[in-house]
Amino acid sequence: MGNRKDTIGDRRAFIAANTRPLPVPHAPEISLYLADEVTPLWLKTEEELGEMGLPPPFWAFAWAGGQALARYILDHPEHVAGRRVLDFASGSGLVAIAAMKAGAAQVLAADIDAFAVEAIRLNADLNGVAIEPSGENMLGCFDCPVDVVLAGDIFYDREISAEVLAWLKGWRERGAAILVGDPGRTYLPKDELSLLATYQVPVSRDLEDLEIKKTSVWTLK
């Protein structure tokens, strides 16, 4: 679109103006640029870009699966310490930041949303860690060197869930460890997973049906 403000060319300024640094409820060692409500930010993003039907601003919230996964990694750093980590569908970068704080050798935080990529940079700076953000679609890709794949809140759609599960299995066959955080979404493939931990995670009523979500961390069987 010709007059589309590459403005939100200044995505960093837009994120900083429409969110505020707050500690993550279930992992308060980490702070993120977070929004108070979904709809106003969503509408403002569409208005600024001159586009309707954009996906929700996933990058502006600490989702339950990501919070649980971040907590687990911070409490069990041996899963990532000294390893090369891929945080898939990273959103705000919460899980990637947790991995770096837990001693990962390097973390690639991948998300196809351009705002998420900038939010990851901002949040990494806020927490004093170095993360490599990527806007590439990593689904189906096995090109980068990875020892651990982290994935929070990804089993929300039937078709996507099937693709993600096959891709995660591909990584496991290549020797990578897999950790998944999920609050019991409909398409979570429990038969393929082994439970590692369960938490009661505070979340926004703007995002979920409850203020506290029972959320678990899993690995592939």
Disulfide bonds with the S-S distance in Angstrom:
none
